[in-house]
Amino acid sequence: MEKNHWLLKLIGAVLLLGAAACAVTVYWEKLVDLFYTLCDTIEERLANRAAVPSEYDDYDDSALMDE
């Protein structure tokens, strides 16, 4: 039985790998949609972060330069 222990582990690993491959195949479109949704969300957040004005934008520095 000890000698067959590694064989059972190998069979279990192969079955687990096959189940994962089947799950990816079945849900491929949903996984791709999820990936693109996440990419769009990250892109929007990065764009919104750049659009936030600085706290110093309300000061008019040109009036100081004229003096």
Beta strands, then each sheet from edge to edge (+ up, - down):
end
